[in-house]
Amino acid sequence: MQSKHAWTKVTKKNQWKYVKPIVKKAMKSGKMEAIGKTKGKEIVYKFVYNYKGKIIEGTCIAKKGVVKLSDAWVKTIGL
């Protein structure tokens, strides 16, 4: 986990086992919008979710009906 993603603002440690449930909730309950396509024509989505007053953002790709996480972070700039 990269420290620049600021996960310690919402978890006790910068480890996937702490981050994963937050990302899953953000992908399921957050606002998701299509932002483009990959070269292989898969749809790229951006998601945004308010978690305990912090904004969780990320990107994911839908391929053959399966959505896979690309990246996610806690927003720290432009608040």
N, C-alpha and C positions, 0 to 999 in steps of 0.2 A: 504494500500500500504506500503510495507516494504521500509524503507529508504535505505537499502543496494542495492536496485535495481536502485538507482541513477536517478530517473525520473526528479528531479529538475535540472538536467543538460540540459534537453530539454523542460521542461514545467515550468510554473510559480509556480505551486503547485503540491504536491505529492498526487493528487486525480485522481480517475478513469476517471472522466469526461474530464480531460485534457490529460490523457494517452491514452485512448481508440482510438481516431482518429489516433494517431501515430502507435499504435499496428496494427490497421486494415490495414493501408497503408503498414506497414512492412510485414504483412502476405500476402497481395495481390501483392505487387511489389518487395519484397525482394527475395533473392536466397533461395530456399527451397530444402532440401534434406532429404530423409528417413534415419533415424539413428537406427532404430530398431523396435521391436514390443512389445506390452504389453502382459501380461499373457493371456489376452482374444483375442490375435491375431490382435488387432488394430495396424495400422502403426503409429509410432511416427516420427514426422518430426522436424527438426531444421530449423529456418529461421534466415537470417542475412540481415540487411538493413542499408544503410548509410543515416542518417537523419541529415541534416545540419552539416555535418562533424563529427557526433557522430554515433557510431555503435550500432544499436538496435539488440539484439539477443533474441531468445525465442524458446520455444518448443510447439508443438500442436499435437493433436491426431486425426486421421481420423477414423471415425466409421460410417459404413453404408453410405458413401458418404458425411458425414458432418464433417467438420474440426472444432475442438474446441480447444481454447487456453488452454495451461497448465500453462505456466509461460513466463514472458518476462522481460527484463532488459536492461539498458544502460551499454555497456561494459566499464569497468574502469581499468581492469587489462590486461597486455600483449599487450598494444598498441604500 
